[in-house]
Amino acid sequence: MLFYMFFQKNRNKRWTDVEVFTLCEYVKLHKSALFGSSSGHGVAHARRKAWEGAALAVNQAGHINRGCGSDIRLKWNDLAYRAKKYRTKRKGKETGKYFKIIDL
């Protein structure tokens, strides 16, 4: 029990709309660098740098440090999953707060 409490990660506060919109706009602008079809060591490094740039943009927009590029990428994957799930639930009706931004 003590071991678990020592290594337990504290939950972050909820993301603000400004942080989410900043992330969405950054992904729109750098879509090819983040999700390009190329592969290799140089491309992987460029993608890592692009996600670090997204982390920098989100951290500057908000008042809380949201973490590194891998944390931001996880958040983006979660947002995209929720938007797609919401779209299928609503049977194609394009409603919702972030739908038009996330749907690339």
Backbone torsions as a table, in degrees:
resi	resn	phi	psi	omega
1	MET	NA	-45.7	-179.7
2	LEU	-64.4	-38.5	179.0
3	PHE	-61.2	-43.5	-179.9
4	TYR	-65.1	-41.3	-179.3
5	MET	-66.9	-32.6	-179.1
6	PHE	-69.0	-38.5	-176.4
7	PHE	-100.6	7.7	-179.9
8	GLN	-69.5	130.3	-179.9
9	LYS	-85.9	129.3	177.8
10	ASN	-71.1	143.3	178.4
11	ARG	-75.5	143.8	176.3
12	ASN	-82.4	160.3	175.3
13	LYS	-70.0	164.2	179.8
14	ARG	-62.6	147.9	177.3
15	TRP	-73.6	139.6	176.5
16	THR	-82.0	164.0	177.6
17	ASP	-62.5	-35.3	179.7
18	VAL	-63.3	-42.2	179.4
19	GLU	-66.2	-41.1	179.8
20	VAL	-66.9	-44.9	178.2
21	PHE	-64.0	-37.6	176.9
22	THR	-61.9	-45.4	178.0
23	LEU	-62.0	-44.5	-179.7
24	CYS	-63.0	-43.7	179.2
25	GLU	-66.3	-38.9	178.2
26	TYR	-63.6	-42.1	179.8
27	VAL	-66.1	-38.5	176.8
28	LYS	-60.7	-43.5	-177.1
29	LEU	-71.7	-31.9	-174.7
30	HIS	-116.5	33.7	-175.8
31	LYS	-59.2	-43.7	-177.4
32	SER	-69.1	-35.5	179.0
33	ALA	-71.9	-32.9	-177.2
34	LEU	-83.6	-35.1	-173.2
35	PHE	-127.5	23.4	-178.1
36	GLY	-60.7	159.9	-176.3
37	SER	-87.3	-7.1	179.6
38	SER	-71.9	160.0	177.5
39	SER	-137.9	166.2	179.7
40	GLY	130.8	172.6	-176.8
41	HIS	-66.7	-43.3	-179.4
42	GLY	-65.3	-37.0	179.7
43	VAL	-70.7	-40.6	178.6
44	ALA	-62.4	-39.3	178.0
45	HIS	-65.7	-41.3	179.5
46	ALA	-65.1	-38.9	177.4
47	ARG	-65.4	-41.5	177.6
48	ARG	-60.6	-42.7	178.3
49	LYS	-65.1	-37.7	179.2
50	ALA	-66.3	-40.6	177.6
51	TRP	-68.8	-32.9	174.5
52	GLU	-65.5	-36.1	174.7
53	GLY	-64.1	-38.1	176.4
54	ALA	-64.2	-41.0	178.1
55	ALA	-62.5	-41.6	178.9
56	LEU	-63.1	-43.5	179.9
57	ALA	-64.4	-43.2	-179.4
58	VAL	-68.1	-41.5	-179.5
59	ASN	-66.1	-32.7	177.4
60	GLN	-74.3	-30.7	-179.0
61	ALA	-74.7	-34.9	-177.3
62	GLY	-101.1	178.1	-179.7
63	HIS	-102.0	1.8	-178.1
64	ILE	-122.1	142.4	175.0
65	ASN	-75.4	115.6	-176.7
66	ARG	-90.0	-0.4	175.3
67	GLY	107.7	-165.5	-174.9
68	CYS	-92.3	-174.1	-176.7
69	GLY	-61.2	-36.6	-179.6
70	SER	-67.4	-35.7	176.6
71	ASP	-66.4	-39.2	179.6
72	ILE	-68.1	-38.6	178.0
73	ARG	-63.9	-40.4	176.1
74	LEU	-62.0	-41.0	178.0
75	LYS	-63.2	-42.8	179.0
76	TRP	-62.8	-43.9	178.8
77	ASN	-60.9	-39.6	178.5
78	ASP	-66.5	-43.1	178.2
79	LEU	-62.8	-43.7	-179.5
80	ALA	-65.0	-40.7	178.1
81	TYR	-62.1	-45.1	-179.8
82	ARG	-64.8	-38.6	179.7
83	ALA	-65.9	-42.2	179.2
84	LYS	-67.5	-39.9	178.3
85	LYS	-64.3	-41.3	179.0
86	TYR	-64.9	-39.5	-179.4
87	ARG	-64.7	-43.7	179.7
88	THR	-68.7	-33.9	178.1
89	LYS	-66.2	-38.8	-178.6
90	ARG	-86.8	4.2	176.9
91	LYS	58.1	47.0	174.0
92	GLY	87.2	-2.8	177.9
93	LYS	-72.7	123.3	-175.9
94	GLU	-85.5	75.3	176.8
95	THR	-123.6	169.0	179.2
96	GLY	116.3	159.9	-173.0
97	LYS	-67.6	-45.6	-172.1
98	TYR	-112.1	6.8	-171.5
99	PHE	-57.8	-51.9	-175.1
100	LYS	-69.1	-25.0	179.7
101	ILE	-79.4	-43.7	-175.4
102	ILE	-76.7	-33.8	-177.0
103	ASP	-71.4	94.3	-176.3
104	LEU	-81.8	NA	NA
